[in-house]
Amino acid sequence: MRSEYDVVVIGGGPAGLAAAIKAKELGLNVLLIESREFLGGIPMQCVHPGFGIHYFKEDLTGTEFIHRIIERFRELDIEYYTNAHVLEVAPYSYRHKILRIVTEEGLFEVAAKTVIYAAGARERHMFEIGITGHRVAGIYTAGEAQTMMDIYGVMPGKEIVIVGSGDVGLIMARRFTLEGAKVKAVIELMPYPGGLTRNVVQCLEDFGIPLYLSHAVTRVEGKRRVERVIVTKVDEKLRPIPGTEESIECDTVVLAAGLVPYLKVIEKAGVEIDPVTRGPVVNSYLETSVPGIFVAGNALVINDLVDYVVEQGEEAAMGAYEFVKNGGLPALKWRKLVKGRNIRLAVPHYLADTKDVTIYARVGEPEENVRLRFPEIGKEIRLPFVKPSEMIRVKLKREEIARAKDRITMEVVRDE
Amino acid sequence: MSEVKKFRLTCIVCPLGCTVEVTMEGDRITGVEGFTCPRGKDYAIQEIREPKRIVMSVVKVRGGRFPTVAVKSDRPVPKELIPEIMKKLAEVEVEAPVSVGQVIVENVLGTGANIVATREV
């Protein structure tokens, strides 16, 4: 290991690998740190298709998608460590960060001009979603169950109840069923399924798996292992309705209740956090509020598609390149991206007219026949529909950004 | 006069999830409505005649870095054969190294589809 790098990438999933590849191609010296024993991140355990339609223009499985990225990473001979953890990123000066890294070979300190943080997200666990009861064997997050089954070849259980009907929950329901387990039910808090309709069709309806809408798992019961869950109807305010409890016998509970950006290390470095995305506040170079620390992928914002994650990795690498080349970013004036009508979240938070930018946003409410408007710069896009579960991705050109003075509002309005 | 039947399906080709209605008179498809692209129309006809899916799983690997390798069918297979294919795949064991795209089971159950590796081991 050298003692100084242009960029240290934290995380060896799609965002981190894409960032390291791009940074290396731009001529930077790069170190990548991955905490698992292999590169590739979550797609390594995604045996289902639906990956890479934008990026490779092909429908690949997660494993095939990440294989192509890893091959490119290997060709470039980028320095990396697996089974390694970053303990601390200390902003030492404007142009230098000190990283403390544990590897199998020991503890190292390296200096980096820039850091790209791409450590992904963590899964919400039962304590966060109001499930009470016994802490017995047989309770897994979807990612844990998927790792067990699809990497290590161990079935997590025989009779399974899944909590959450986002695409992750739906796809796992199909995987368990195909592998011979009985999925007794998928429990969804909201009155509508969280995932795409096509996944409800091909993952649940194909196999006759019941979907309980407006229901919550309120209790897990069992002595040594899960024996049953108690499921309760919820009212419009998502509160359990007493007297509607129903018991479902099962040996396993799988939680697919959403993701939260995993920021532990850079939180300590002092980056500002957006309470809505729960990821860092960033500018259009994907730089956080700590100069020279960039962020990409699900650590930035929970994405729908791996294609967007890779795009953000590459974007962060281009930001790091600008930072290294100029000793800081070339932008002097930042325009705040303001969330207008029916925009629940949007990143990046600050835009400069020094480069084109891709904005990723989510709406709060589903609507049909709408326009996406940026009134200060006179840009409008017609959209047939918007849904909270589907990310909006839109590009603004630098000339467009230059038209705004100090703020750019993004809003969804009804198409009159 | 043969009986007229209508089937409503949700297209699974892309994330849009169009509702497609197929009209049948006896064995003949006489109308397909509601699709927004030609793939949606083809899907609906296929789904009524002979529903097919890509099948994916993992099979055992000996001597590799991982104990499993991810696999898929290289083309869609008849939906009703999937449970049988899964049972067959549960018995398969391959020797490492395995490369992406390597054929694991040729012409599985005579469907014309090969089971190929989608992960390197």
Interface residues (C-beta under 8 A of the other chain):
Chain A: F38 M44 V47 H48 P49 L60 T61 T63 E64 H67 M149 D150 I151 Y152 G153 L178 E179 G180 L196 T197 R198 V200 V201 Q202 D206 E390
Chain B: L9 T10 C11 I12 V13 C14 P15 G17 R53 I54 V55 M56 S57 V58 K60 R65 F66 P67 T68 A70 V71 K72 K79 I82 M86 A90 V100 T118 R119 E120
